Amino acid sequence: MTALVRSLHFALLVSWLALTLGVWWTATNSFETFDARKNPVASKLFEPASTTKIKGRMAAREVNARIFEAWNRLQIVFCVLLFYLLWRAGWIRGLPLALAGCLLLIVGVHVLWFSPKIEALGRILTNAEASAGDPAVQSEFGRYHGAYVVTDVLKACVLAAAIWISPWRGAAQGDPLQG
């Protein structure tokens, strides 16, 4: 059973990191996908031409909001699974527990604080974009978005560290009880 738990632990961490990178790529590229100048299909979808840019940005924001809503829920599940696997394997101590706690803290801040603020401010900006928006709202949105990005990069680093010290990795190298 321990080998199975180690394998699941390692697979969870690697999957979480890979999905994090995938979400970054998707969120970054969604605005280009809906940009009428870069994507001729988008220009046809959002006619008339005078509102194409605004409608494209609105669509990209909506897609990103839904992606991050689902992603945040999935990360909560990942946190629960990670703590369960650590408990099941008897690793509720030391560095593995500290890294899991960091992940839970980051995900909690994302889910309960940053994401709701980013979504609310994004909706205000989307509704006001035709009239150039409010600079104060744009600034606040930028601060929350920047904080989310920085903490998400930190989360990716914590995941990489957790993979590096993973008991599965140690077992594969001949250390039966590392972690």
N, C-alpha and C positions, 0 to 999 in steps of 0.2 A: 504493500500500500504506500509506503514512503516514496518509492520510485515514481509511482503515479502522481502523488502530490507534488513532488519535485518537478516532474515534467509539466504538470498543469500550471504550477507557479511560474516556471520559466516561459511557457507558452503565453500565459496571461500578460506578463511583462513585455515580451517581445511584440505581441499583438497590440497592446496599448500604445507602445512607442510608435509602431508602424501606422496605426490609425491616427495618432496625433500628427504625424508628418503628412498623412493623406488629407486630413482636415485642413492643415495649413495650406497645402497645395490647392485644394478645392476652393477655399475661401479667397485666396489670393487671385485665382484665375476666374472666378465668377464674374467679376466686374469687366474683364476683357471679353468674356463670352457674350455679355449683354451690351457691349459697346458697338454701336452701329457703324462706327468708322472702321473697326477691326473685324467685324463679323457681318457680312452682308445679309445673312438670314435675320439677324436682330433688327436691322434697319427696316426690313419688310414687316416684321412683327409689330413694331412700335410706331407706325405711321400715324399722324402726319409728321413730316421731317422736323418741324419746329419743336416737337415735344419728345423726339426720339431719345435724346440723351437723358432727359429726366426720367422717362419711363424705363429705360434700360437700367439706370442706377436704382430705381425703385424695385425693379424685378430682382436685381442682384442682392440688394439689401434683404428682401423678403426671403430669397433662397438661403442666404447666409444665416438669417435669423432661425429658420427652420432647421438647418444643419446643426447649428450650435445648440439649439434646444434639445434635439435628439442626442447629440454628442454628450452634452452635460448629463443627461439621464443615464446614458450608457457608462459614463465614467463613474457615476455613483455605484452602479452595479459592479464595475471593475474594483472599486474600493472595497465593497462588501466581500467580493470573491477573494481578494487579496488577503484581507484579514482572516477570512475563513480558512484559507489554505495555510497561512502562517500558524493559526491556532491548531489546525489539524496535524500539522507536522511538528508541533511543539517549538516553533521558532518565535514565540511571543516574548522576545527579549532582544536587547542589543540593537545593532545596526539595522537588521531587517525590519524590526518594529519601528525604529526611528524613521526610516525611509518611507514605510507605509503610512506613518502618521503625517509626514510632510506631504505625501500625495493626497491624503484625505483633507488636510488643511487647504491645499491649493484648490482642489476640486470644490470643496465647500465654499471658499471665497468666490470662485467662478460662478457656481450655481446660485448662491444666495445673495451676492452683492454685485459683481461686475456684469454678468450677463443681463440681469433685469434692467440695470441702469443703461447699458449699451443699447438694449432693444428699445427702451422708452425714449432715449435721446435720439436714436436712429429714426424712430417714427416721427418725432417732432421735426427733425431735419428733412425727412422725406416729404412731409406735408408742407414745409416751408421752402423747399428747394426752388420752386418756381420764382420766389421773391428773394432769392439769395440767402435765406436762412438768417438766424440770429448768431452773430459771432461768439457770444457767450456760450450758447448751446453747442456750437461747433468746437469750442475750446474744451468744454467739459466732456463732450463725446471723445475728443482726442486723448484727453487724460485717462479716461476709463479704458478706452481701446488700447492705449499704450501700456497701461498697467496689466491688462489681460494678456497682451502679447509677452511682456517681460515675465510674468508669472507662468505662462504656458511654456516658455523656453526653459525656465527653472524646472518646471514639471518634467520636461523632456530630459533634462540633465539628471534629475532624481531617478527617473525610469532607467536611464543608461547606467547609473551607479547601481541600482537594484539588480539589473541584469548582470552587471560585472561581478557582484558579490553573490549572485544566486547560488543556492545550494546545489541546484541541478548542474550548473557549470562546474562547481567544485567536485561533485561526484563523478562527472565525466572525465575529470583530470586525475581521479584516483583518491581524492580526499572524501571519505564517506560521510562525514558529518559537518562539513563546512557550513557556516551560516547560523 
